[in-house]
């Protein structure tokens, strides 16, 4: 009868188990010094690779935890810095609005721009003042930088502003020295985000220099005549594509104020003829 390899393997396992039991008993009854020496020898030889791997694993876990903590701290610092920047910008806008209100010698009321989600977003603004604050339809709306638009609809406590980006917007305009006049309207955009204006109706015998500042003239009727003289509109930056339109010329104007950046505005109420002293470099 031939003994197979499985039987020999079983005997080897049994023998190894018996040897382990004997060694365990010997280690148990051995003196403490011997036990320590044997443990130290095993740790430094047989178990050394395993202990090294375990140490590396623990180091990697610690490094991962530190990276997570550092990322969380970085995110917190970034959020605080962003909030601080937004707060500084808001404070700066409020200071500019307060300065504008201080310089205004005509009847006016300050208003907050309210959130809205309408199809006309970008062409109108809803503000936090209405008829109860003395605001009425066709009242001019300005910001520290210049013109914003005109009151289109006024309720008891809120109003809708038709801003200069609206296709219906018109304002009679003049250059800073008061020698050249025309009509300003929305043009479109230069690139995807920068809305521009057009200065139309300038007599073709008159040339407007690039960089000239354009203001409301206080002339005209309808939507072009509600603005008092002297509100800053923008800066001439180029000649329009059509240099001659009959007997007049067209110029591209970069606006002084973009409605999307506004959080507060000022509504001019009552009869106002001239606000030239409020804005700088206005020709008389």
C-alpha positions in Angstrom: 0.0 0.0 0.0 1.5 3.3 -1.1 1.2 6.3 1.1 0.2 9.4 -0.9 1.7 12.9 -0.7 -1.4 14.2 1.1 -0.7 11.9 4.1 2.9 13.1 4.3 1.6 16.7 4.3 -0.8 16.0 7.1 2.0 14.4 9.1 4.2 17.4 8.5 1.4 19.8 9.7 0.9 17.7 12.8 4.6 17.7 13.6 4.9 21.4 13.1 1.9 22.0 15.4 3.5 19.8 18.1 6.8 21.6 17.8 4.9 25.0 18.2 3.2 23.7 21.3 6.5 22.5 22.8 8.2 25.8 22.0 5.2 27.8 23.5 5.4 25.8 26.7 9.2 26.2 26.9 8.8 29.9 26.4 6.1 30.1 29.0 8.3 28.4 31.7 11.6 30.0 30.6 13.0 32.9 32.7 11.9 36.4 31.9 15.3 37.3 30.5 15.2 34.4 28.1 11.7 35.3 27.0 12.8 38.9 26.3 15.8 37.7 24.3 13.8 35.3 22.2 11.0 38.0 21.6 13.7 40.5 20.6 15.3 38.1 18.2 12.1 37.1 16.5 11.1 40.8 16.2 14.4 41.8 14.6 14.4 38.8 12.2 11.2 37.0 11.2 8.8 39.9 12.0 11.0 42.7 10.8 9.6 42.9 7.2 6.0 42.7 8.5 6.6 45.4 11.1 8.3 47.7 8.5 5.3 47.3 6.2 2.9 48.1 9.0 4.9 51.2 9.9 4.7 52.4 6.3 1.0 51.8 6.3 0.5 53.8 9.4 2.6 56.6 8.0 0.6 56.7 4.8 -2.6 56.8 6.9 -1.3 59.7 8.9 -0.1 61.6 5.8 -3.6 61.1 4.2 -5.3 62.4 7.3 -3.0 65.5 7.3 -3.6 66.1 3.6 -7.4 66.0 4.2 -7.0 68.4 7.1 -4.9 70.8 5.1 -7.4 70.7 2.2 -10.2 71.5 4.6 -8.2 74.3 6.1 -7.4 75.7 2.7 -11.1 75.5 1.6 -12.1 77.3 4.8 -9.5 80.0 4.3 -10.5 80.5 0.6 -14.2 80.8 1.6 -13.3 83.4 4.3 -11.1 85.3 1.8 -13.9 85.3 -0.8 -16.5 86.4 1.7 -14.1 89.2 2.9 -13.5 90.3 -0.7 -17.2 90.4 -1.5 -17.8 92.3 1.8 -15.2 94.9 0.9 -16.6 95.3 -2.6 -20.1 95.7 -1.2 -18.8 98.3 1.4 -17.1 100.1 -1.4 -20.2 100.3 -3.5 -22.2 101.5 -0.5 -19.6 104.2 0.2 -19.8 105.4 -3.4 -23.6 105.5 -3.1 -23.5 107.4 0.1 -21.0 109.9 -1.5 -23.3 110.3 -4.5 -26.3 110.9 -2.2 -24.2 113.5 -0.2 -23.3 115.4 -3.4 -26.9 115.3 -4.7 -28.6 118.7 -4.2 -31.8 117.6 -5.8 -34.6 115.5 -4.5 -33.8 111.8 -4.7 -34.3 108.4 -3.0 -31.8 105.5 -2.7 -32.9 101.9 -3.5 -31.7 98.4 -3.4 -31.7 96.2 -6.5 -33.9 93.2 -5.8 -33.3 89.6 -7.2 -35.5 88.7 -10.1 -35.8 85.7 -12.4 -37.8 87.0 -15.4 -37.3 86.6 -19.2 -36.4 90.3 -19.2 -33.4 90.0 -16.8 -30.6 92.1 -18.2 -33.0 94.6 -19.6 -34.9 95.6 -16.5 -34.2 95.8 -12.7 -36.6 95.6 -9.8 -35.8 98.0 -7.0 -37.0 98.4 -3.4 -38.8 101.8 -3.7 -42.2 102.7 -5.1 -45.0 105.2 -5.0 -44.9 105.4 -1.2 -41.3 106.7 -1.5 -42.3 109.4 -4.0 -41.1 107.4 -7.1 -43.1 107.7 -10.3 -43.0 106.4 -13.9 -40.3 108.1 -16.0 -38.1 109.1 -13.0 -34.4 108.9 -14.0 -32.3 106.2 -12.3 -28.6 106.6 -11.8 -25.6 105.1 -10.0 -22.3 106.5 -8.8 -20.8 105.9 -12.2 -23.5 107.4 -14.3 -26.8 106.6 -16.0 -28.8 103.4 -15.4 -32.2 103.9 -16.9 -35.7 105.1 -16.2 -38.6 104.0 -14.0 -40.9 101.9 -16.3 -43.4 100.7 -13.7 -44.0 101.9 -10.1 -46.0 99.9 -7.5 -46.6 100.8 -3.9 -43.3 99.6 -2.5 -41.3 98.4 -5.6 -40.5 99.6 -9.1 -39.3 98.2 -12.4 -36.4 100.1 -14.1 -35.9 100.0 -17.9 -32.1 100.0 -18.1 -30.0 101.3 -21.0 -29.5 97.8 -22.4 -33.2 97.7 -23.3 -33.9 98.2 -27.1 -36.4 100.9 -26.2 -33.9 103.0 -24.3 -33.0 106.4 -25.6 -31.2 109.4 -24.1 -30.4 112.7 -25.6 -26.6 113.2 -25.2 -23.8 115.7 -25.6 -20.0 115.7 -25.4 -18.3 117.1 -22.4 -17.8 120.5 -23.9 -21.4 120.8 -24.9 -20.7 121.3 -28.6 -21.8 118.0 -30.2 -25.2 116.4 -29.6 -26.8 113.1 -30.5 -29.0 110.2 -29.2 -27.6 107.3 -27.2 -29.1 103.8 -27.5 -28.1 100.3 -26.8 -25.8 98.7 -29.4 -25.3 95.1 -28.5 -22.1 93.5 -27.3 -18.4 93.3 -27.9 -17.7 89.7 -27.1 -20.1 87.6 -25.0 -20.5 89.8 -22.0 -19.6 93.5 -22.6 -22.7 95.5 -23.6 -22.0 98.7 -25.5 -24.0 101.8 -26.6 -24.2 103.9 -29.7 -24.1 107.7 -30.1 -26.3 108.3 -33.1 -27.4 111.3 -35.1 -24.1 113.3 -34.8 -23.9 115.7 -37.8 -21.4 114.2 -40.2 -19.4 117.5 -40.4 -18.6 117.1 -36.7 -16.1 114.6 -35.5 -16.1 113.2 -31.9 -12.7 112.5 -30.6 -11.9 109.0 -29.3 -12.0 109.0 -25.5 -14.5 111.8 -25.3 -17.0 111.5 -22.4 -20.7 111.6 -23.2 -23.3 113.0 -20.9 -27.1 113.5 -21.0 -28.0 116.9 -22.5 -31.4 117.3 -21.1 -32.8 117.9 -24.6 -35.4 115.9 -26.5 -38.8 114.3 -25.8 -40.1 110.9 -24.7 -37.5 108.5 -23.3 -34.7 110.8 -24.5 -36.0 113.8 -22.6 -36.6 112.6 -19.1 -32.9 112.8 -18.0 -31.6 116.0 -16.6 -28.4 117.5 -18.1 -25.1 116.3 -16.9 -25.5 112.5 -16.1 -22.4 110.6 -17.3 -23.3 108.0 -20.0 -20.0 106.6 -21.2 -16.8 107.1 -23.2 -16.5 107.2 -27.0 -14.3 104.2 -28.1 -14.7 103.8 -31.8 -16.5 104.9 -35.0 -19.6 102.8 -35.9 -19.5 100.4 -38.8 -21.6 102.8 -40.8 -19.6 106.0 -40.8 -22.3 108.0 -42.6 -26.0 107.5 -42.1 -27.5 110.1 -44.4 -26.4 113.3 -42.9 -25.2 111.9 -39.5 -22.5 109.7 -38.0 -22.6 106.9 -35.4 -20.0 106.3 -32.6 -19.5 103.3 -30.3 -19.7 104.2 -26.6 -18.4 102.2 -23.7 -21.0 102.6 -20.9 -20.0 104.2 -17.5 -22.3 101.7 -15.6 -23.3 98.1 -16.3 -26.6 97.1 -14.7 -25.5 93.6 -13.9 -22.9 94.9 -11.4 -25.4 97.1 -9.4 -26.6 96.4 -5.9 -28.0 99.9 -5.2 -29.2 102.8 -7.3 -30.5 106.4 -6.9 -33.9 107.5 -8.3 -34.2 111.2 -9.1 -37.7 112.4 -8.1 -39.5 115.6 -8.9 -38.5 118.2 -11.5 -34.7 118.3 -12.1 -33.0 120.4 -14.8 -29.3 119.9 -14.2 -27.1 117.5 -12.2 -23.8 118.6 -13.8 -22.1 119.3 -10.4 -22.6 115.7 -9.3 -20.5 114.2 -12.1 -17.0 115.3 -13.0 -15.8 116.9 -16.2 -19.2 118.0 -17.4 -19.3 120.9 -19.8 -21.5 123.8 -19.0 
